[in-house]
């Protein structure tokens, strides 16, 4: 291995060291992420929005940049004679690696869905009475209402003069505490 590196010029050797080192760290971070390890440690400087999960100077992004930079230098070292152009190309490809990572992560984050539920989301929806609802808020019954594609069994009261029987269709008009206020449809 020493003979391999000793036959190279210094700039080529630097590209190889960066490429091999970044590749080893990349593989270790990938393995750590499969086993639940935190593979993204932030450096002190953060660029971007405060609530953004992306930080420009994170370990993952530095490794992505060094992967693109190092391997570009290794691949094109003999083909591009001007070292400045090679360095600029390596920087450009490193930045491209970081940009592709950002776009990939942004696409994955768009796949997440917020399934939190609040009673206010049921206002205006119709449902069926599951357990009889006593009149004039004298007790609570239960209704089945579909919200965000899932059916929920929720407590309900009514201001109507008479009880609402099981099986009847009702509309949610408001929320009071932990119960829905419903009326007959």
Beta strands, then each sheet from edge to edge (+ up, - down):
strand 1: 126-131
strand 2: 141-147
strand 3: 150-158
strand 4: 169-176
strand 5: 179-184
sheet 1: 1+ 2- 3+ 5+ 4- 1+
end
